[in-house]
Amino acid sequence: MSATAVRETVETASRPMTTGDIPDVIGLLRAAPQTAYCEWEDDRLLGQHLAQASDICRVMRDGTGRVVAAVIAGSFGVRGTISHAVVAPEHRRSHLARKLVADTLAAFRERGVRRVFLFVHDDNEAAVRLWSASGFSPTAGESTLERDL
Ligand SMILES: CC(C)(COP(=O)(O)OP(=O)(O)OC[C@H]1O[C@@H](n2cnc3c(N)ncnc32)[C@H](O)[C@@H]1OP(=O)(O)O)[C@@H](O)C(=O)NCCC(=O)NCCS
């Protein structure tokens, strides 16, 4: 198989994210402004998070081991949240995100989580369709509040 083919071959199964994946994952998030990645989500913070959430933070890698798709999620008690989902531009529209999201939801179920929420910009058509196709629907009558610490 040629080097290009090896690079382009993507694993069909997602895997729990490891600390070794973090630089690739941050690279993907930085390159996709729609993810609203914040610089404080750095190696140290993500590494700490993975210590208790590597089952719900998942990646898919290409034939060279480079991460080409990632989901970062967290859980508190019986609820969970997906904070980032990203697929490398050259691998989009191949259902990698669908598979990653399905595997992440299965991992949440394994933990006993029964409700998952996330935030998406209304004008991010690809993401709105992805979440809709994955069974998410808008929350009626609620606003999202946030503050930085
Ligand atoms: C959103 C994103 C993760 C989707 O990844 P992907 O692997 O291309 O998505 P999939 O191939 O699994 O597509 C799943 C469904 O989403 C929809 N979809 C995905 N990309 C789309 C696009 N560009 N336009 C319209 N619909 C799209 C489709 O309904 C698709 O199902 P279908 O192909 O059966 O019609 C990817 O476009 C991305 O990384 N975007 C930048 C980061 C981002 O927006 N993240 C989400 C923030 S909430």
PDBQT file of the ligand as one rigid body, heavy atoms in Angstrom, charges set to zero:
ROOT
HETATM    1  C1  LIG A 201     -19.681  18.891  11.925  1.00  0.00    +0.000 C 
HETATM    2  C2  LIG A 201     -18.634  17.815  11.564  1.00  0.00    +0.000 C 
HETATM    3  C3  LIG A 201     -18.017  17.287  12.857  1.00  0.00    +0.000 C 
HETATM    4  C4  LIG A 201     -19.332  16.680  10.802  1.00  0.00    +0.000 C 
HETATM    5  O1  LIG A 201     -18.364  15.664  10.571  1.00  0.00    +0.000 OA
HETATM    6  P1  LIG A 201     -18.545  14.601   9.384  1.00  0.00    +0.000 P 
HETATM    7  O2  LIG A 201     -17.720  13.402   9.695  1.00  0.00    +0.000 OA
HETATM    8  O3  LIG A 201     -18.306  15.281   8.090  1.00  0.00    +0.000 OA
HETATM    9  O4  LIG A 201     -20.095  14.241   9.492  1.00  0.00    +0.000 OA
HETATM   10  P2  LIG A 201     -20.764  12.906   8.960  1.00  0.00    +0.000 P 
HETATM   11  O5  LIG A 201     -20.146  12.516   7.651  1.00  0.00    +0.000 OA
HETATM   12  O6  LIG A 201     -20.796  11.891  10.047  1.00  0.00    +0.000 OA
HETATM   13  O7  LIG A 201     -22.236  13.423   8.649  1.00  0.00    +0.000 OA
HETATM   14  C5  LIG A 201     -23.340  13.141   9.496  1.00  0.00    +0.000 C 
HETATM   15  C6  LIG A 201     -24.541  13.923   9.009  1.00  0.00    +0.000 C 
HETATM   16  O8  LIG A 201     -24.327  15.323   9.252  1.00  0.00    +0.000 OA
HETATM   17  C7  LIG A 201     -24.802  16.087   8.127  1.00  0.00    +0.000 C 
HETATM   18  N1  LIG A 201     -23.684  16.825   7.541  1.00  0.00    +0.000 N 
HETATM   19  C8  LIG A 201     -22.358  16.646   7.775  1.00  0.00    +0.000 A 
HETATM   20  N2  LIG A 201     -21.655  17.566   7.090  1.00  0.00    +0.000 NA
HETATM   21  C9  LIG A 201     -22.545  18.324   6.423  1.00  0.00    +0.000 A 
HETATM   22  C10 LIG A 201     -22.426  19.449   5.561  1.00  0.00    +0.000 A 
HETATM   23  N3  LIG A 201     -21.221  19.975   5.228  1.00  0.00    +0.000 N 
HETATM   24  N4  LIG A 201     -23.557  20.002   5.069  1.00  0.00    +0.000 NA
HETATM   25  C11 LIG A 201     -24.768  19.502   5.386  1.00  0.00    +0.000 A 
HETATM   26  N5  LIG A 201     -24.954  18.422   6.198  1.00  0.00    +0.000 NA
HETATM   27  C12 LIG A 201     -23.840  17.859   6.711  1.00  0.00    +0.000 A 
HETATM   28  C13 LIG A 201     -25.453  15.119   7.187  1.00  0.00    +0.000 C 
HETATM   29  O9  LIG A 201     -26.827  15.034   7.530  1.00  0.00    +0.000 OA
HETATM   30  C14 LIG A 201     -24.752  13.827   7.501  1.00  0.00    +0.000 C 
HETATM   31  O10 LIG A 201     -25.516  12.694   7.244  1.00  0.00    +0.000 OA
HETATM   32  P3  LIG A 201     -25.687  12.157   5.709  1.00  0.00    +0.000 P 
HETATM   33  O11 LIG A 201     -24.316  12.194   5.071  1.00  0.00    +0.000 OA
HETATM   34  O12 LIG A 201     -26.218  10.766   5.886  1.00  0.00    +0.000 OA
HETATM   35  O13 LIG A 201     -26.637  13.103   5.055  1.00  0.00    +0.000 OA
HETATM   36  C15 LIG A 201     -17.519  18.400  10.630  1.00  0.00    +0.000 C 
HETATM   37  O14 LIG A 201     -18.140  19.066   9.542  1.00  0.00    +0.000 OA
HETATM   38  C16 LIG A 201     -16.582  19.371  11.334  1.00  0.00    +0.000 C 
HETATM   39  O15 LIG A 201     -15.578  18.961  11.929  1.00  0.00    +0.000 OA
HETATM   40  N6  LIG A 201     -16.916  20.682  11.248  1.00  0.00    +0.000 N 
HETATM   41  C17 LIG A 201     -16.094  21.721  11.916  1.00  0.00    +0.000 C 
HETATM   42  C18 LIG A 201     -16.208  21.632  13.425  1.00  0.00    +0.000 C 
HETATM   43  C19 LIG A 201     -17.651  21.717  13.906  1.00  0.00    +0.000 C 
HETATM   44  O16 LIG A 201     -18.494  22.427  13.377  1.00  0.00    +0.000 OA
HETATM   45  N7  LIG A 201     -17.920  20.954  14.985  1.00  0.00    +0.000 N 
HETATM   46  C20 LIG A 201     -19.237  20.901  15.620  1.00  0.00    +0.000 C 
HETATM   47  C21 LIG A 201     -19.398  21.996  16.604  1.00  0.00    +0.000 C 
HETATM   48  S1  LIG A 201     -20.947  21.836  17.499  1.00  0.00    +0.000 SA
ENDROOT
TORSDOF 0
